[in-house]
Amino acid sequence: MAIRKFRLFLASGLEKEEQWLTAMSAKGLHMKKYKLGFYTFEEDKNKAFVYQIDFQRIATDDYIQLYEDAGWNYVDQSIGLFHYFRTDASNESVPKIYSDYESVVESYKGMLRFYMILFAILLLSQLGGLLTWKWGGLQIFTMSLTGAVVVLYIYMLIALKRKINFYKRN
């Protein structure tokens, strides 16, 4: 039986998402699919998996095969960039997807570049609203909503930059 749960994570919180998915699996709920914050789980109390998420722009068959050869099974993807993998929780010999800090830093740098481009597009798309400002109710609402998204983006970009700096120092 499929069970759906809604949960949002920022890109800067990949570790939290991995921990949550692993905890759900320990309870017998195993991720099957992800779409727009909705996770679909299959229930099986006899299994438990550890989850890892990789940020990769181009996920070729060779890319997926590389991780499967290392013991990770491909589960699903989100927006074609975040790829979900899992391995049996009892399998202690399977290393993390990124076992060196340089790879972690490069992954976070890729995320930072991607989200900075989206942030710039968001800001540019709002120029028309600012240039034609008339104090209408709908305009105030949409600018308020945009302001909240801008604050969220700034928070995420700062968090990604802090993660990059943390892994560079270690």
C-alpha positions, 0 to 999 in steps of 0.5 A, a space after each residue: 500500500 502506498 503512503 504519501 507524505 508532504 514535507 519540504 526541505 531546502 537544498 541546503 538541508 540535504 543531510 536533514 532530508 537524508 536523515 528523515 528518509 532513513 528514519 522513515 525507512 527504519 519505521 518501515 516506510 521506504 521512499 518510492 517516488 518524490 514530486 513537489 514535496 510529496 513523498 510516496 512510500 511503500 510499507 515493509 517492516 522487514 526492510 530498512 534503508 539508508 538514503 543519500 541524495 546527490 546533486 547532479 545536472 546530467 544523470 546518465 546511465 553511466 552515472 547511475 551505474 557507477 553508484 549501483 556498482 558501489 552498492 547504491 540503488 537509484 530511487 528517483 529524482 527531483 527536478 532532474 538535479 537531485 537524485 535519490 539513492 538508497 542501500 540496505 541499512 545492514 550493509 556497513 561496507 557501502 561508503 557514502 556517496 561522497 566520502 571526500 570533502 572536495 566532492 562535497 564542496 563541488 556538489 554544494 558549489 554546483 547547487 549554489 551556482 544553480 540557485 543563484 541563477 534562479 534567484 537572479 531570474 526571480 529578481 529580474 522577473 519582478 522589475 516590471 512590477 516595481 516599475 509599474 507600481 500602483 499600490 493595488 491590492 493584488 500587486 501588494 500581495 504578490 510583492 509581499 509573497 515575492 519578498 518572502 521568497 527572496 528572504 527564503 532564497 537569501 537564507 538558503 544561499 547563505 546556508 549553502 555558502 556556509 556549508 562550502 566554507 565548512 567543508 573547505 576548512 575541514 
